[in-house]
């Protein structure tokens, strides 16, 4: 009939998020400011001072010899083989020394490698949180990490633990991605394991092996063929990459390879087997300040989720980083040599757990 309006479409018009969110028009500016904040945090402490502490000075010594000789297969200090950590971090530092010294002083140029590793840690922690919890959470673990006391105090030091932390962040992202895309996730997991191994030895392979074994026991999400495929792909990537350096070392000298197997032994990760005293309380005593505020935020998330709120504690965003955090905590506590810097990788999964319930805190 004339004079009657045509009925409106049942399909609602798309909503412009920029119009709904008051912060929408400034979203790009705010994200750019966060990136700038992170870059400033990374840069502060990298240059302008002599090598800090034992790990920094030792790694710089190894890197200097690598840069001078061009040999990244056999880490050396003062001409003597050094197998306290893997060759990855000193090799990266040697590369930045050759590229940026001059104009930078050698130790400042070497420490730029720490900056590259920090970029990787923050980026992959963000990507892992986005995979598990959505885009709205992708910045929260980054802010928790840069605000953590232990990360600020130890992350600008050239050390094998820094490379191990990067490997943990990449591997955690791989496990998160694998829930949606098992093969790419397995590749990222394998890369993370290999990077961790080449930086600090067997810790990363042990931790991720335990994690992928425990996950199916605690959640049906990982009792799938896709999880097995992820593990198989990760093993296919991690084994050849990890074995490349020990094989090169064995070809160079069987005696050097034997020295490495003595230094990097499974007993080092279980104090009683290595003849050492097991001090389970060392990490727990220092964790409250070292992991501040990542630890209290993670405990707050567990308090909220265990009571059944906001999806409960069975959400993959809680289970995956939570299991990895427990595995790393136990692993670090059982190591023969108790060093607080060894707990730095623990901050990555803690930051992901802590990110989930920041908005439920009272302002």
C-alpha positions in Angstrom: 0.0 0.0 0.0 1.1 3.5 -0.7 2.1 5.6 2.3 3.6 2.6 4.2 7.3 2.4 4.9 9.2 -0.6 3.8 10.2 -2.8 6.8 13.7 -2.3 8.1 16.3 -5.0 7.5 16.6 -7.6 10.3 20.3 -7.4 10.0 21.7 -4.7 12.3 24.1 -2.2 10.8 27.7 -2.7 11.7 28.9 -0.8 14.8 31.9 1.3 14.5 34.1 0.6 17.5 35.7 4.0 17.1 32.3 5.6 17.8 31.5 3.4 20.8 34.8 3.5 22.7 35.7 7.0 24.0 39.3 6.1 23.6 38.7 5.0 20.0 40.0 8.1 18.2 43.2 8.0 20.3 43.7 4.3 20.1 46.5 4.4 17.6 48.2 7.2 19.5 48.0 5.3 22.7 49.5 2.2 21.1 52.3 4.2 19.7 53.0 5.6 23.1 53.1 2.1 24.6 55.5 1.0 22.0 57.7 4.0 22.7 57.5 3.3 26.4 58.7 -0.3 25.8 61.5 0.9 23.5 62.7 3.4 26.1 62.6 0.7 28.8 64.7 -1.6 26.6 67.2 1.1 25.7 67.7 2.4 29.3 70.6 0.3 30.7 72.0 -1.1 27.5 74.8 1.4 26.9 76.8 4.0 28.8 78.2 1.8 31.6 80.8 -0.9 32.1 79.7 -4.6 32.1 77.5 -5.3 35.1 77.9 -8.2 37.5 79.4 -11.6 36.7 77.1 -12.7 34.0 77.5 -9.5 32.0 81.2 -9.5 32.2 81.6 -13.2 31.4 79.3 -13.0 28.4 81.1 -10.0 27.1 84.5 -11.7 27.5 83.2 -14.7 25.5 81.7 -12.4 22.9 84.9 -10.4 22.5 86.9 -13.6 21.8 84.2 -14.7 19.3 84.3 -11.3 17.6 88.1 -11.4 17.4 88.5 -15.0 16.2 85.3 -15.4 14.3 84.8 -18.8 16.0 81.3 -19.3 17.4 81.6 -23.0 17.9 84.0 -23.0 20.9 83.1 -20.3 23.5 86.3 -19.2 25.2 87.5 -16.8 27.9 91.1 -15.8 28.0 91.7 -18.6 25.5 90.2 -21.3 27.7 87.0 -23.2 26.7 83.9 -22.0 28.6 80.8 -24.2 28.8 78.8 -22.6 31.6 76.1 -21.6 29.1 75.4 -22.1 25.4 77.0 -20.1 22.6 73.9 -18.2 21.4 73.9 -15.1 23.5 77.7 -14.5 23.1 77.5 -15.1 19.4 74.7 -12.5 19.1 76.8 -10.1 21.1 79.8 -10.7 18.9 77.7 -9.9 15.8 76.5 -6.6 17.3 80.0 -5.8 18.3 81.3 -6.3 14.8 78.3 -4.3 13.4 78.3 -1.3 15.8 81.8 -1.0 17.3 82.9 1.6 16.3 81.1 4.0 16.9 80.0 2.4 20.1 82.5 1.0 22.6 82.8 -2.8 22.4 80.9 -3.6 25.5 78.1 -1.2 24.7 77.8 -2.7 21.2 77.8 -6.2 22.6 74.9 -5.4 24.9 72.7 -4.4 22.0 72.1 -8.2 21.7 70.3 -8.0 25.0 68.1 -5.4 23.5 67.2 -7.6 20.6 66.3 -10.5 23.0 64.2 -8.1 25.1 62.2 -7.1 22.0 61.6 -10.8 21.3 60.5 -11.5 24.8 58.0 -8.7 25.0 56.7 -9.3 21.5 56.1 -13.0 21.9 54.6 -12.6 25.4 52.1 -10.2 23.8 51.4 -12.5 20.9 50.9 -15.5 23.2 48.4 -13.5 25.3 46.6 -12.4 22.2 46.2 -16.0 21.0 44.9 -17.2 24.4 42.8 -14.2 25.5 42.1 -11.9 22.6 43.3 -8.6 21.3 42.1 -6.7 24.3 44.8 -8.4 26.5 47.8 -8.2 24.2 49.4 -5.2 25.9 48.8 -6.2 29.5 51.6 -8.9 29.9 54.1 -6.5 28.3 53.3 -3.8 30.9 53.6 -6.4 33.7 56.9 -7.6 32.4 58.5 -4.1 32.1 57.1 -3.3 35.6 58.4 -6.5 37.2 61.3 -5.9 39.7 63.3 -9.0 38.7 63.0 -8.2 35.0 64.2 -4.6 35.5 67.1 -5.8 37.7 68.3 -8.6 35.5 67.0 -8.3 31.9 69.6 -5.8 30.7 72.4 -8.1 31.5 74.0 -10.3 28.8 73.3 -13.8 30.1 72.3 -17.2 29.0 69.2 -16.8 31.1 68.1 -13.9 28.9 68.3 -16.1 25.8 66.5 -18.8 27.7 63.7 -16.4 28.6 63.3 -15.5 24.9 63.1 -19.2 24.1 60.4 -19.6 26.8 58.4 -16.7 25.4 58.6 -18.1 21.8 57.8 -21.6 22.9 54.8 -20.4 25.0 53.5 -18.5 21.9 53.9 -21.7 19.9 51.8 -23.7 22.4 49.1 -20.9 22.4 49.1 -20.8 18.6 48.9 -24.5 18.3 45.3 -24.5 19.8 44.3 -22.9 16.5 47.0 -23.9 14.1 49.0 -27.0 15.2 51.7 -27.0 12.6 52.8 -23.3 12.8 52.4 -23.6 16.6 54.7 -26.6 16.6 57.3 -24.8 14.5 57.3 -21.9 17.0 57.5 -24.3 19.9 60.4 -26.1 18.3 62.2 -22.8 17.7 61.7 -21.7 21.3 63.1 -25.0 22.6 66.1 -24.7 20.3 66.8 -21.1 21.3 66.5 -21.9 24.9 68.9 -24.9 24.6 71.5 -23.0 22.6 71.3 -20.2 25.2 71.3 -22.1 28.5 71.3 -25.8 28.0 68.8 -28.5 28.8 66.4 -26.3 30.9 64.1 -25.3 28.0 63.8 -28.9 26.6 63.1 -30.3 30.1 60.5 -27.6 30.9 58.6 -27.8 27.6 58.7 -31.6 27.6 57.2 -31.6 31.0 54.6 -29.0 30.1 53.3 -30.8 26.9 53.1 -34.0 28.9 51.2 -32.4 31.8 48.7 -30.4 29.8 46.6 -33.4 28.6 46.5 -34.6 32.2 44.8 -31.5 33.5 42.6 -30.4 30.6 40.7 -32.1 27.8 41.7 -29.2 25.5 45.0 -30.9 24.9 43.8 -34.5 24.7 43.7 -34.3 20.9 45.5 -35.5 17.9 46.3 -31.9 17.1 48.3 -31.7 20.3 50.3 -34.8 19.3 50.9 -33.2 15.9 52.2 -30.1 17.6 54.6 -32.0 19.7 55.8 -34.0 16.7 56.4 -30.9 14.6 58.2 -29.2 17.5 60.5 -32.2 17.9 61.2 -32.3 14.2 62.2 -28.6 14.4 64.0 -28.5 17.8 66.2 -31.6 17.5 68.2 -30.7 14.4 68.5 -27.1 15.4 69.6 -28.0 18.9 72.0 -30.7 17.8 73.8 -28.6 15.2 76.1 -26.9 17.8 77.1 -30.1 19.8 77.8 -31.9 16.6 79.9 -29.1 15.3 81.7 -29.1 18.7 82.3 -32.9 18.5 83.7 -32.6 15.0 86.0 -29.8 16.1 87.4 -31.8 19.1 86.1 -34.9 20.9 87.8 -33.6 24.0 85.9 -30.3 23.9 82.7 -32.2 23.3 83.4 -34.4 26.4 84.1 -31.3 28.4 80.7 -29.9 27.4 78.9 -33.1 28.3 80.5 -32.9 31.8 79.5 -29.2 32.2 76.0 -29.7 30.7 74.7 -32.7 32.5 71.2 -33.7 33.6 72.4 -33.9 37.2 72.9 -30.1 37.2 69.1 -29.8 37.1 68.5 -32.1 40.0 70.7 -31.1 43.0 70.7 -34.4 44.9 72.0 -36.3 41.9 74.8 -33.7 41.4 75.9 -34.1 45.0 74.5 -30.7 46.0 72.1 -29.5 48.7 68.5 -29.0 47.6 67.4 -25.5 48.7 63.8 -25.5 47.7 63.2 -22.3 49.7 65.7 -20.1 48.0 63.6 -19.2 45.0 60.4 -19.0 47.1 62.0 -16.6 49.6 63.1 -14.2 46.9 60.2 -14.6 44.5 57.8 -12.1 46.3 60.1 -9.2 45.4 61.7 -10.6 42.2 58.3 -11.4 40.6 56.5 -8.2 41.8 53.9 -7.4 40.5 53.6 -10.4 38.2 53.2 -12.9 41.1 50.5 -11.1 43.1 48.5 -10.4 39.9 48.8 -14.1 38.9 47.6 -15.1 42.4 44.7 -12.6 42.1 43.7 -14.2 38.8 43.7 -17.7 40.4 41.6 -16.4 43.3 39.0 -15.0 40.9 39.0 -18.0 38.5 39.1 -20.8 41.0 35.8 -19.5 42.4 34.2 -19.9 39.0 34.2 -16.3 37.8 35.0 -15.0 34.3 35.2 -18.5 32.7 36.8 -20.3 35.6 40.2 -21.8 36.1 39.9 -24.2 33.2 40.2 -21.6 30.6 43.3 -22.2 28.3 44.5 -18.7 29.1 44.9 -19.8 32.7 45.9 -23.5 32.3 48.7 -23.2 29.7 50.8 -20.4 31.3 49.9 -21.7 34.7 51.2 -25.2 34.0 54.4 -23.8 32.4 54.9 -21.4 35.4 54.7 -24.3 37.9 57.1 -26.4 35.8 59.6 -23.6 35.6 59.3 -22.9 39.3 59.9 -26.5 40.2 62.7 -26.8 37.7 64.5 -23.7 38.9 64.1 -24.8 42.6 65.7 -28.2 41.9 68.8 -26.8 40.1 72.1 -27.5 41.7 73.3 -23.9 41.7 70.7 -21.6 43.1 70.8 -18.3 41.2 67.9 -15.9 41.2 68.5 -14.9 37.6 67.5 -18.4 36.7 64.0 -17.5 37.7 63.7 -14.8 35.0 61.9 -17.1 32.5 59.2 -17.7 35.1 58.1 -14.0 34.7 56.8 -14.7 31.2 54.0 -17.2 32.0 53.3 -15.4 35.3 52.7 -12.2 33.3 50.1 -14.0 31.1 48.2 -15.4 34.0 48.3 -12.0 35.8 47.0 -10.2 32.8 43.6 -11.8 32.9 42.1 -10.2 35.9 43.8 -6.8 36.0 40.4 -5.1 35.2 38.7 -6.8 38.2 41.0 -5.1 40.7 39.7 -2.0 42.5 41.0 1.2 41.1 
